[in-house]
Amino acid sequence: MVSGICASKRFPRLALRRGKPDWTMKRAVLGRTELTVSDLSLGSSALDGVSGLGSGGLHYYSTSKHKTGSGMKKRPEHETKAQIREAAIDLLILNGYRGTNFRLIAERLGITTTNIHYHFGGKPSLVLDVVTGYVADAIRRQESVWRHPDTTLREKLKLASTLNRQRYLRYNQGENTNRPWSLIWRLRMEKEALTPDTIACLDSYTTSLNQMIREAVLKAGESGELGESAPLGNITTLLISLVDSAAAVALNSGWHQLDELYTATADIVFSAYRPNGPF
């Protein structure tokens, strides 16, 4: 049983209402673990009662034991944070924003929900943290494709297809299981539930991808890979739509359909606008 836990001087507005705590406070401190009101909605049992005001302030007690997991050794903090992020990514891709909560993450890792609150605060903060890192990694992956200095535009399309397949197979046992595999696409479906900062982060991926593909198409025009009559703007729009909607295509029709779409797009573009030459 946890005892001797009290509200610190950081929370002078904490008060009792008819013998119960005022949950409008921002957070209370449980040892080195910070709890928020969302602990209650996310299934935490860390605050099961209030003992009243003593000389040290408002005391909380709990009827549950707090461990890092049954029989598990305590993890280093940096390792715990990394594992929370990875579990959150997987669950958000699988279940979406509304279907993911701290209880599911805690159960997967064998930790408490209060541990997650300690590292990340509330759910919106965790999701923003996860999306920020995920988008940065996704942009780097796309840069390795579209800004590769020694590949043609057609080769870039093949690399983009290969990159999508790697991500697809990470979350699908076979090529026709059609499970979600992109966090960016998954959260776009629930934008109304996200914070403005998280939405802006998701949008930054689209902006970066658009710029990279535009540069690659212009380079193909300048190098002669595409003929002088090629409508570079239209080709850019076509390729952006393909790459940015790849997760939705694979989810609805399976991997093979997406792969065939990449191939068909390349065949059409280069049969129509490829000049005579070495390409």
C-alpha positions in Angstrom: 0.0 0.0 0.0 1.2 3.4 -0.9 1.2 5.9 2.0 2.5 9.3 3.0 1.8 10.7 -0.5 0.7 14.3 -0.6 0.1 17.2 -2.9 3.3 19.3 -3.1 3.6 23.1 -3.0 3.4 23.0 -6.8 -0.4 22.6 -6.5 -1.7 25.2 -4.1 -5.2 25.1 -5.6 -5.8 21.5 -4.6 -8.9 21.4 -2.3 -11.6 19.1 -1.0 -15.2 19.2 -2.1 -17.4 17.4 0.4 -14.6 15.2 1.5 -13.5 14.4 -2.1 -10.5 15.7 -4.0 -11.0 18.5 -6.6 -9.9 16.7 -9.8 -9.6 20.0 -11.6 -6.0 20.1 -10.5 -3.4 19.7 -13.2 -1.6 16.7 -11.7 -0.7 15.1 -8.3 2.6 13.5 -7.4 2.9 9.9 -6.5 6.5 9.4 -5.5 8.3 10.2 -8.7 5.2 9.4 -10.8 2.9 12.2 -11.9 -0.8 11.4 -12.2 -3.5 13.3 -14.1 -7.2 13.1 -14.3 -6.9 11.1 -17.5 -5.4 8.3 -15.3 -8.9 7.6 -14.2 -10.4 7.5 -17.7 -7.6 5.3 -19.0 -8.0 2.6 -16.3 -5.3 3.4 -13.8 -6.0 2.3 -10.2 -3.3 4.5 -8.8 -5.8 6.8 -7.0 -8.3 4.7 -5.2 -9.1 6.9 -2.3 -8.4 10.0 -0.2 -7.5 9.8 3.4 -8.0 13.5 4.2 -5.9 16.5 5.2 -3.1 16.0 7.6 -0.1 18.0 8.5 1.6 17.2 5.2 -1.4 18.2 3.0 -3.8 16.0 1.1 -2.9 12.3 1.4 -3.7 9.6 -1.2 -3.8 5.9 -0.7 -4.1 3.1 -3.1 -5.5 -0.4 -2.8 -3.3 -1.7 -5.6 0.3 -2.5 -5.8 2.6 -0.6 -8.2 5.2 -2.6 -10.0 7.0 -2.4 -13.3 5.5 -5.8 -14.1 5.2 -9.2 -12.6 8.6 -10.6 -12.1 10.2 -8.0 -14.4 13.3 -6.0 -13.6 13.1 -2.3 -13.6 14.0 -0.8 -17.0 16.3 2.2 -17.5 14.2 5.3 -18.2 15.4 5.8 -21.7 14.7 2.2 -22.5 11.2 2.4 -21.1 10.4 5.6 -23.1 11.6 3.9 -26.3 9.4 0.8 -25.6 6.4 3.0 -24.8 6.8 4.8 -28.1 7.1 1.6 -30.1 4.1 0.0 -28.4 2.1 3.2 -29.0 3.0 3.2 -32.7 1.9 -0.4 -33.2 -1.3 0.1 -31.3 -2.2 3.4 -33.0 -1.7 1.8 -36.4 -3.8 -1.2 -35.4 -6.5 0.4 -33.4 -6.4 4.1 -34.4 -6.4 7.1 -32.0 -9.7 6.3 -30.3 -9.0 2.6 -29.9 -5.7 3.1 -28.2 -5.3 3.9 -24.5 -2.6 3.7 -21.8 -4.0 0.5 -20.4 -3.4 -1.3 -23.7 0.2 0.0 -23.9 0.8 -0.8 -20.2 -0.5 -4.4 -20.6 1.7 -4.9 -23.7 4.9 -3.8 -21.8 4.1 -5.1 -18.3 4.2 -1.6 -16.7 1.6 0.6 -15.0 -0.3 3.4 -16.7 1.1 5.8 -14.2 4.6 5.0 -15.6 3.4 6.1 -19.0 2.0 9.3 -17.5 5.3 10.0 -15.8 7.2 9.9 -19.1 4.7 11.5 -21.4 1.9 13.2 -19.5 -1.5 12.6 -21.1 -2.5 10.8 -24.2 -2.3 13.8 -26.6 1.2 14.5 -25.5 2.3 10.9 -26.1 0.7 10.9 -29.5 2.4 14.1 -30.5 5.7 12.8 -29.3 5.2 9.5 -31.3 4.0 11.3 -34.4 6.9 13.7 -34.4 9.4 11.0 -34.4 7.5 8.8 -36.8 7.1 11.6 -39.3 10.8 12.6 -39.1 11.7 9.0 -39.8 9.2 8.7 -42.7 10.6 11.9 -44.3 14.1 10.5 -44.1 13.0 7.3 -45.7 11.3 9.2 -48.5 14.4 11.4 -49.0 16.5 8.3 -49.5 14.2 7.5 -52.5 13.3 10.8 -54.1 16.6 12.7 -53.5 18.9 9.8 -54.3 21.4 11.4 -56.7 22.2 8.4 -58.9 18.8 7.1 -59.8 16.3 7.9 -62.6 12.7 8.8 -61.9 11.6 5.3 -63.0 14.1 3.8 -60.6 12.8 6.1 -57.8 9.3 4.8 -58.4 10.6 1.2 -58.0 12.4 2.2 -54.8 9.2 3.8 -53.5 7.3 0.6 -54.1 10.0 -1.4 -52.4 9.9 1.0 -49.4 6.1 0.6 -49.1 6.4 -3.2 -49.3 8.9 -3.2 -46.4 6.5 -1.2 -44.2 3.5 -3.3 -45.3 5.1 -6.6 -44.4 6.0 -5.3 -41.0 2.3 -5.3 -40.1 1.1 -8.0 -42.4 2.0 -11.7 -42.3 1.3 -12.1 -46.0 0.7 -9.9 -49.0 -3.1 -10.1 -48.9 -3.9 -9.7 -45.2 -4.7 -6.0 -45.7 -4.0 -4.7 -42.2 -3.1 -1.0 -41.6 0.6 -0.3 -41.8 1.0 3.4 -41.9 0.7 5.6 -38.8 0.4 8.7 -40.9 -2.5 7.4 -43.0 -4.2 5.8 -39.9 -4.3 9.1 -37.9 -5.4 11.1 -40.9 -8.7 9.2 -40.6 -9.2 10.6 -37.2 -8.0 14.2 -37.6 -10.9 15.6 -35.7 -9.7 13.8 -32.5 -6.1 15.1 -32.7 -4.5 18.3 -31.4 -3.6 21.1 -33.8 0.1 20.4 -33.2 -0.3 16.7 -34.1 -2.3 17.6 -37.3 0.4 20.1 -38.3 3.0 17.4 -37.8 1.1 15.0 -40.1 0.7 17.8 -42.7 4.4 18.5 -42.7 5.0 15.0 -44.0 2.7 15.7 -47.0 4.4 19.0 -47.6 7.9 17.5 -47.6 6.8 14.5 -49.8 5.2 16.9 -52.3 8.4 19.0 -52.5 10.7 15.9 -53.0 8.6 14.4 -55.7 8.3 17.8 -57.5 12.1 18.1 -57.4 12.5 14.5 -58.8 10.1 15.1 -61.7 11.8 18.4 -62.6 15.2 16.7 -62.5 13.8 14.0 -64.9 12.7 16.8 -67.3 16.0 18.6 -67.1 18.1 15.4 -67.6 16.0 14.4 -70.7 14.5 11.3 -69.0 11.2 12.9 -69.8 10.6 14.5 -73.1 10.2 18.3 -73.7 6.4 17.9 -74.2 6.0 16.1 -70.9 3.5 17.9 -68.6 5.7 17.9 -65.5 3.1 19.5 -63.3 0.5 16.8 -64.1 3.1 14.0 -63.7 4.0 15.5 -60.3 0.4 15.5 -59.2 -0.1 11.9 -60.4 3.0 10.6 -58.5 2.2 12.5 -55.3 -1.3 11.0 -55.3 0.0 7.5 -55.8 2.7 7.7 -53.1 0.6 9.6 -50.6 -2.3 7.2 -50.9 -0.3 4.0 -51.0 -1.5 2.8 -47.6 -5.1 3.2 -48.5 -4.7 1.3 -51.8 -2.9 -1.6 -50.1 -5.5 -1.7 -47.3 -8.4 -1.9 -49.7 -6.9 -4.1 -52.4 -3.8 -5.9 -51.0 -0.2 -5.4 -51.8 -0.2 -6.8 -55.3 -2.7 -4.2 -56.4 -0.5 -1.4 -55.1 2.6 -2.9 -56.7 0.8 -3.2 -60.1 -0.4 0.5 -59.7 3.2 1.6 -59.3 4.3 -0.4 -62.4 1.3 0.8 -64.5 1.9 4.4 -63.6 5.6 4.2 -64.6 4.7 2.4 -67.9 2.1 5.0 -68.9 4.3 8.0 -68.0 7.4 6.8 -69.7 5.7 5.3 -72.8 4.0 8.6 -73.4 6.7 11.1 -72.5 10.0 9.3 -72.7 12.2 10.6 -75.5 14.5 8.5 -77.6 17.7 8.1 -75.8 19.7 6.0 -73.3 17.1 6.0 -70.5 
